[in-house]
């Protein structure tokens, strides 16, 4: 448990550092902070070793700045009220849908519903804490969800299809693309902090039946992946 927690923290820290690095790209919109204190919104049209060419406010108003004049660069944000997605993982109800509502710039409430395929439906609810604000291209995050995170199914024994609930912790990143950051994907490494009496029941059942399906390899470390649409 201690080793897994440290790994999640290190991964989250690395993703924060990556997300905070801003490199100018031609065609993209940025807020440029100048030495004189002005903040300029501009779409980059050209980059040389010493100068940046752009169109102010994304329109037909060209301007050129010396790189030495620019003290800060920030990608233009397109905040959203939340997002919905389809994917695989505890937050998606194992295999299913997830919805997220942004409460604050860095905090969202999350809920999911889906299926285990072999043991019926599944659910989850929880929260996600982000390192960058809503509308950013890259959003490293940590998460906590409670819901269905383990299951057991016995071939030919319909009455032995059991689901288990518990707390799942995760660290990962949300990447949103396009001009207004409206579609993207999320990926997390998650750790099943608790899963009810799954281990006890699994050991009881596999000593009785030959064909048992359930949470693979009894591993508490899983991967989440999904495709999302912001609104």
C-alpha positions as CSV (number, residue, x, y, z in Angstrom):
1,X,0.0,0.0,0.0
2,X,2.7,2.5,1.0
3,X,4.7,1.7,-2.2
4,X,1.7,2.1,-4.4
5,X,0.8,5.5,-2.8
6,X,4.3,6.8,-3.3
7,X,4.2,5.7,-7.0
8,X,0.9,7.5,-7.5
9,X,2.3,10.7,-5.9
10,X,5.4,10.6,-8.1
11,X,3.4,10.0,-11.2
12,X,1.1,12.9,-10.4
13,X,4.1,15.2,-9.8
14,X,5.7,14.3,-13.1
15,X,2.4,15.0,-15.0
16,X,2.1,18.4,-13.3
17,X,5.6,19.4,-14.5
18,X,4.8,18.2,-18.1
19,X,1.5,20.0,-18.2
20,X,3.0,23.3,-17.0
21,X,5.5,23.5,-19.9
22,X,4.2,25.8,-22.6
23,X,5.8,25.8,-26.1
24,X,4.6,28.1,-28.8
25,X,3.1,26.5,-31.9
26,X,2.1,28.2,-35.1
27,X,-1.6,28.5,-35.5
28,X,-2.4,28.4,-31.8
29,X,-3.8,31.1,-29.6
30,X,-1.8,32.4,-26.6
31,X,-1.8,35.1,-24.0
32,X,1.5,36.9,-24.2
33,X,2.6,39.0,-21.2
34,X,4.9,41.8,-22.2
35,X,7.6,43.7,-20.3
36,X,5.4,46.8,-20.2
37,X,2.8,44.9,-18.3
38,X,0.3,44.4,-21.2
39,X,-1.4,41.1,-21.8
40,X,-1.9,40.4,-25.5
41,X,-4.1,37.7,-26.9
42,X,-2.6,36.5,-30.2
43,X,-2.6,33.7,-32.8
44,X,1.0,32.8,-33.7
45,X,1.8,33.0,-37.4
46,X,5.5,32.7,-37.4
47,X,8.5,32.1,-35.1
48,X,12.2,32.9,-35.6
49,X,15.1,32.8,-33.2
50,X,14.5,36.4,-32.1
51,X,10.9,37.3,-33.0
52,X,7.3,36.1,-32.9
53,X,4.7,37.1,-35.5
54,X,1.0,36.9,-34.7
55,X,-2.5,38.1,-35.4
56,X,-3.9,40.0,-32.5
57,X,-7.1,38.5,-31.0
58,X,-7.0,35.9,-33.7
59,X,-8.2,38.5,-36.3
60,X,-6.5,40.3,-39.2
61,X,-4.4,42.6,-37.1
62,X,-0.7,41.5,-37.6
63,X,2.0,42.3,-35.1
64,X,5.6,41.3,-34.4
65,X,7.3,41.1,-31.0
66,X,10.8,40.5,-30.0
67,X,11.2,37.5,-27.8
68,X,13.1,39.6,-25.3
69,X,9.8,41.7,-24.9
70,X,7.8,38.7,-23.8
71,X,8.0,37.7,-20.1
72,X,5.3,35.1,-20.0
73,X,3.3,32.8,-22.3
74,X,0.0,31.1,-21.4
75,X,-2.2,28.9,-23.6
76,X,-5.7,30.5,-24.1
77,X,-8.2,28.5,-21.9
78,X,-11.7,27.4,-22.9
79,X,-13.4,26.6,-19.6
80,X,-16.2,24.0,-19.6
81,X,-19.0,23.1,-17.2
82,X,-18.0,19.4,-17.3
83,X,-17.7,16.4,-19.6
84,X,-19.1,13.0,-20.5
85,X,-17.2,10.0,-21.8
86,X,-17.2,6.3,-22.6
87,X,-14.4,4.0,-21.4
88,X,-13.0,1.2,-19.3
89,X,-12.3,1.5,-15.6
90,X,-13.9,1.8,-12.2
91,X,-15.0,5.5,-12.9
92,X,-16.7,4.2,-16.0
93,X,-18.7,1.5,-14.2
94,X,-16.0,-1.0,-15.4
95,X,-17.1,-0.7,-19.0
96,X,-19.6,2.1,-19.6
97,X,-20.2,5.9,-19.2
98,X,-18.9,8.6,-16.9
99,X,-20.1,12.1,-16.4
100,X,-18.2,14.9,-14.6
101,X,-19.4,18.3,-13.4
102,X,-16.9,21.0,-12.7
103,X,-17.6,22.6,-9.2
104,X,-14.5,24.8,-9.2
105,X,-11.6,25.4,-11.6
106,X,-9.7,22.5,-10.1
107,X,-12.4,20.2,-8.7
108,X,-15.0,18.0,-10.4
109,X,-17.7,15.6,-9.2
110,X,-17.7,12.3,-11.1
111,X,-20.2,9.5,-11.6
112,X,-20.3,6.4,-13.8
113,X,-22.6,3.5,-14.8
114,X,-21.7,0.5,-16.8
115,X,-21.4,-3.3,-16.9
116,X,-19.0,-6.0,-15.7
117,X,-20.2,-8.1,-18.6
118,X,-20.1,-11.3,-16.6
119,X,-21.7,-10.2,-13.3
120,X,-24.3,-7.5,-14.2
121,X,-24.2,-3.7,-14.0
122,X,-21.8,-1.5,-12.0
123,X,-21.6,2.0,-10.7
124,X,-19.2,4.6,-9.2
125,X,-19.2,8.1,-7.8
126,X,-16.4,10.3,-6.5
127,X,-14.3,13.4,-7.1
128,X,-11.3,14.5,-9.1
129,X,-8.7,17.2,-8.1
130,X,-6.8,18.7,-11.0
131,X,-3.5,20.5,-11.1
132,X,-4.5,22.9,-14.0
133,X,-7.7,24.8,-14.5
134,X,-10.7,23.8,-16.6
135,X,-10.0,24.5,-20.3
136,X,-6.4,23.5,-20.2
137,X,-5.0,21.2,-22.8
138,X,-3.4,18.9,-20.3
139,X,-4.9,18.4,-16.8
140,X,-3.0,16.1,-14.4
141,X,-5.3,14.8,-11.6
142,X,-5.8,12.6,-8.7
143,X,-9.1,10.9,-8.0
144,X,-11.2,9.0,-5.5
145,X,-14.2,6.9,-6.4
146,X,-16.5,4.5,-4.5
147,X,-18.4,1.8,-6.3
148,X,-18.1,-1.5,-8.0
149,X,-14.4,-2.4,-8.4
150,X,-14.3,-6.3,-8.3
151,X,-16.6,-9.1,-9.4
152,X,-16.8,-12.9,-9.7
153,X,-18.7,-15.1,-12.2
154,X,-18.9,-18.9,-12.3
155,X,-19.5,-20.4,-15.7
156,X,-22.8,-22.4,-15.6
157,X,-23.8,-21.1,-12.2
158,X,-26.0,-18.0,-12.7
159,X,-26.6,-17.6,-9.0
160,X,-22.9,-17.1,-8.5
161,X,-22.3,-13.8,-10.1
162,X,-21.1,-11.5,-7.3
163,X,-20.0,-7.8,-7.3
164,X,-18.0,-6.0,-4.7
165,X,-17.7,-2.4,-3.8
166,X,-14.9,-0.3,-2.4
167,X,-12.7,2.8,-2.6
168,X,-10.5,3.3,-5.6
169,X,-7.7,5.9,-5.8
170,X,-6.1,7.1,-9.0
171,X,-3.5,9.4,-10.6
172,X,-3.6,10.3,-14.2
173,X,-4.2,13.0,-16.9
174,X,-7.0,14.4,-19.0
175,X,-6.0,15.6,-22.5
176,X,-8.4,17.8,-24.4
177,X,-7.8,18.8,-28.0
178,X,-9.2,20.9,-30.8
179,X,-9.5,24.7,-31.1
180,X,-11.8,24.9,-28.0
181,X,-10.7,21.8,-26.1
182,X,-14.0,19.9,-26.6
183,X,-12.8,16.3,-27.2
184,X,-10.1,14.2,-25.8
185,X,-9.1,11.3,-23.6
186,X,-8.3,10.4,-20.1
187,X,-6.0,7.8,-18.6
188,X,-5.2,6.8,-15.0
189,X,-3.4,4.3,-12.9
190,X,-5.7,3.3,-10.1
191,X,-5.3,1.4,-6.9
192,X,-8.2,-0.5,-5.3
193,X,-7.9,0.7,-1.7
194,X,-10.7,-1.6,-0.6
195,X,-13.0,-4.2,-2.3
196,X,-15.2,-5.6,0.4
197,X,-14.8,-9.4,1.1
198,X,-13.8,-10.1,-2.5
199,X,-10.6,-12.0,-1.6
200,X,-12.4,-14.2,0.9
201,X,-15.2,-15.1,-1.5
202,X,-12.8,-15.6,-4.5
203,X,-10.7,-18.1,-2.5
204,X,-13.9,-19.9,-1.4
205,X,-15.3,-20.2,-4.9
206,X,-12.1,-21.2,-6.8
207,X,-11.7,-24.1,-4.3
208,X,-15.2,-25.3,-5.3
209,X,-15.6,-24.5,-9.0
210,X,-13.2,-25.1,-12.0
211,X,-14.3,-22.2,-14.3
212,X,-14.3,-18.9,-12.4
213,X,-14.0,-15.5,-13.9
214,X,-13.4,-12.3,-12.0
215,X,-10.9,-9.5,-11.3
216,X,-7.8,-10.7,-13.1
217,X,-4.8,-11.9,-11.1
218,X,-6.1,-10.5,-7.9
219,X,-4.2,-7.3,-8.7
220,X,-5.3,-4.1,-7.0
221,X,-3.5,-1.9,-9.6
222,X,-5.6,-1.2,-12.7
223,X,-5.7,1.1,-15.8
224,X,-8.5,3.5,-16.7
225,X,-8.9,4.8,-20.2
226,X,-11.7,6.8,-21.8
227,X,-12.8,9.1,-24.6
228,X,-14.5,12.4,-23.5
229,X,-16.6,15.2,-24.8
230,X,-16.7,18.6,-22.9
231,X,-19.7,20.8,-22.7
